[in-house]
C-alpha cells in the first residue's frame, strides 16, 4: 500500500481535502462571529447607551486598520497568482507583504487598546466595551494566527518549492478574516 499525502488528495466531492478543511474552519468561524455579531446587534438596538459608548471609538484608527487589511487581501491574491506560476520569489514577497500589513493592523490595534484602557474604557466598563474587546480581540487573534501560518508556508513550503496549494488555502482564511473586519468596522466604529 503506497503512502499518500491526504491534504493534497481529493475528497469524495472532488475538492482537495486541504481546501475542504479550510472551508470547514471558515464555516465554524462564521457561526462564532455570526453569533457574536447577532448578540451585539440585539443589545445595540435594546440599549441606547451603546451609541454613546461607540462614540468613543476611533473611526480614524478603525479606517486605517481597514486599509491595512484590505490592502493585505490584495497582496495575498497576488501571492496566489504567483504561486499558480510556481514563482517562489514573488509568492514569498507577497506573502511577507501580507504579513507586514497584518502586523501594522496589530500594532494599530495594540495602540488603540492602550489609549482606550488609559482613558478608562476597559473590558469591564460597560457591556458595549465587553463586546468591543471580545469581538476585536477574537478577530485580532485570528489575524495573528493567519500571520503565523502564512510565515510558516512562506518559509517552510514555498521557499522549498512545495505545497503550493497552501497559498490558496491561507488566502481563503485571510479573506474570511478581512470579511469579519468589514462587519466589525461599521458596527463598532461608524454606527455612532
C-alpha positions as CSV (number, residue, x, y, z in Angstrom):
1,X,0.0,0.0,0.0
2,X,1.6,3.3,-1.1
3,X,1.7,6.2,1.3
4,X,-0.5,9.1,0.0
5,X,-0.5,12.7,1.4
6,X,-4.1,13.3,2.4
7,X,-4.1,17.1,2.3
8,X,-3.3,17.1,-1.4
9,X,-5.7,14.3,-2.4
10,X,-9.3,14.8,-3.4
11,X,-12.3,14.1,-1.2
12,X,-15.4,12.3,-2.4
13,X,-16.7,15.7,-3.5
14,X,-13.7,16.2,-5.8
15,X,-12.5,19.1,-3.7
16,X,-8.9,18.9,-2.4
17,X,-9.1,17.9,1.2
18,X,-6.9,20.8,2.4
19,X,-9.2,23.3,0.8
20,X,-12.2,21.5,2.2
21,X,-10.7,21.6,5.7
22,X,-10.2,25.4,5.4
23,X,-13.8,25.8,4.3
24,X,-14.9,23.8,7.4
25,X,-12.8,26.0,9.6
26,X,-14.3,29.1,8.0
27,X,-17.8,27.7,8.4
28,X,-17.3,27.1,12.1
29,X,-15.8,30.6,12.5
30,X,-18.9,32.1,10.7
31,X,-21.0,30.5,13.4
32,X,-18.8,32.0,16.2
33,X,-18.6,35.5,14.7
34,X,-22.2,35.4,13.5
35,X,-23.4,34.7,17.0
36,X,-21.2,37.4,18.4
37,X,-22.4,40.0,15.9
38,X,-26.1,39.0,16.3
39,X,-25.8,39.4,20.1
40,X,-24.1,42.7,19.6
41,X,-26.9,43.9,17.3
42,X,-29.7,42.8,19.7
43,X,-28.0,44.6,22.5
44,X,-27.3,47.7,20.4
45,X,-31.0,48.0,19.4
46,X,-32.2,47.4,23.0
47,X,-29.8,49.8,24.8
48,X,-29.5,53.4,23.6
49,X,-26.4,53.9,25.8
50,X,-24.4,51.7,23.4
51,X,-24.4,54.6,20.8
52,X,-22.8,56.9,23.4
53,X,-20.1,54.3,24.2
54,X,-19.5,53.7,20.4
55,X,-18.8,57.4,20.2
56,X,-15.6,56.9,22.0
57,X,-14.1,54.5,19.4
58,X,-11.6,56.0,16.9
59,X,-13.0,56.0,13.4
60,X,-9.6,57.1,12.1
61,X,-7.7,54.2,13.6
62,X,-10.5,51.8,12.5
63,X,-10.4,53.2,9.0
64,X,-6.6,52.9,8.8
65,X,-6.8,49.3,10.0
66,X,-9.5,48.6,7.4
67,X,-7.0,50.0,4.8
68,X,-4.2,47.7,6.1
69,X,-6.4,44.6,5.9
70,X,-8.0,45.3,2.5
71,X,-4.5,46.0,1.0
72,X,-3.2,42.8,2.6
73,X,-6.0,40.9,0.9
74,X,-4.8,42.3,-2.4
75,X,-1.3,41.1,-1.7
76,X,-2.5,37.6,-0.8
77,X,-4.3,37.5,-4.1
78,X,-1.1,38.4,-5.8
79,X,0.7,35.7,-3.8
80,X,-1.8,33.1,-5.0
81,X,-1.4,34.3,-8.6
82,X,2.4,33.9,-8.3
83,X,2.0,30.5,-6.7
84,X,0.0,29.3,-9.7
85,X,3.0,30.2,-11.8
86,X,5.3,28.4,-9.3
87,X,7.2,31.7,-8.8
88,X,9.0,31.2,-5.4
89,X,10.4,34.7,-5.1
90,X,7.2,36.6,-6.0
91,X,5.0,34.3,-3.9
92,X,7.2,34.7,-0.8
93,X,7.4,38.5,-1.4
94,X,3.6,38.9,-1.5
95,X,3.1,36.6,1.5
96,X,5.5,38.6,3.5
97,X,3.9,41.9,2.4
98,X,0.6,40.5,3.6
99,X,2.2,39.6,7.0
100,X,3.7,43.1,7.2
101,X,0.3,44.7,6.8
102,X,-1.2,42.3,9.2
103,X,1.5,43.4,11.6
104,X,0.6,47.1,11.0
105,X,-3.0,46.2,11.8
106,X,-2.0,44.5,15.1
107,X,0.3,47.5,16.1
108,X,-2.6,50.0,15.5
109,X,-5.0,47.7,17.4
110,X,-2.5,47.5,20.3
111,X,-2.1,51.3,20.3
112,X,-5.8,51.7,20.2
113,X,-6.3,49.3,23.1
114,X,-3.7,51.2,25.2
115,X,-5.3,54.5,24.6
116,X,-8.8,53.2,25.4
117,X,-7.6,51.4,28.6
118,X,-5.7,54.5,29.7
119,X,-8.9,56.6,29.1
120,X,-10.8,54.3,31.4
121,X,-12.6,52.1,28.8
122,X,-11.8,48.6,29.8
123,X,-13.4,45.2,29.3
124,X,-15.5,45.8,32.4
125,X,-16.5,49.4,31.8
126,X,-19.8,48.5,30.2
127,X,-21.5,45.8,28.1
128,X,-20.5,47.7,24.9
129,X,-16.8,47.7,25.8
130,X,-17.1,44.0,26.8
131,X,-18.4,43.3,23.3
132,X,-15.8,45.6,21.7
133,X,-12.8,43.9,23.3
134,X,-14.2,40.4,22.8
135,X,-15.0,40.9,19.1
136,X,-11.9,42.9,18.2
137,X,-9.7,40.6,20.4
138,X,-11.0,37.5,18.9
139,X,-10.6,39.0,15.4
140,X,-7.0,40.1,16.3
141,X,-6.2,36.5,17.4
142,X,-7.4,35.3,14.0
143,X,-5.2,37.9,12.3
144,X,-2.2,36.8,14.4
145,X,-2.9,33.1,13.6
146,X,-3.1,33.8,9.9
147,X,0.2,35.7,10.0
148,X,2.0,32.9,11.8
149,X,0.6,30.2,9.4
150,X,1.5,32.4,6.4
151,X,5.1,32.8,7.6
152,X,5.3,29.0,8.0
153,X,4.0,28.5,4.5
154,X,6.4,31.1,3.0
155,X,9.5,29.8,4.8
156,X,8.9,26.1,5.0
157,X,6.9,25.3,1.9
158,X,7.2,27.9,-0.8
159,X,10.9,28.6,-0.1
160,X,11.5,24.9,-0.9
161,X,9.1,25.0,-3.9
162,X,6.5,22.6,-2.5
163,X,2.9,22.5,-1.2
164,X,1.8,25.4,-3.4
165,X,-1.8,24.7,-2.7
166,X,-1.3,26.1,0.8
167,X,-1.1,29.6,-0.5
168,X,-4.7,29.3,-1.8
169,X,-5.8,27.8,1.5
170,X,-4.3,30.5,3.7
171,X,-5.7,33.1,1.2
172,X,-9.2,31.7,1.8
173,X,-8.7,32.0,5.6
174,X,-7.2,35.6,5.2
175,X,-10.2,36.8,3.2
176,X,-12.5,35.5,5.8
177,X,-10.6,37.5,8.5
178,X,-11.0,40.6,6.3
179,X,-14.7,40.0,5.8
180,X,-15.2,39.7,9.6
181,X,-13.5,43.1,9.9
182,X,-15.8,44.6,7.2
183,X,-18.7,43.7,9.6
184,X,-16.9,44.9,12.8
185,X,-15.7,48.2,11.5
186,X,-19.1,49.8,10.7
187,X,-20.7,48.2,13.8
188,X,-18.1,49.4,16.3
189,X,-16.6,52.5,14.7
190,X,-19.0,54.1,12.2
191,X,-22.6,53.5,13.7
192,X,-22.3,56.0,16.5
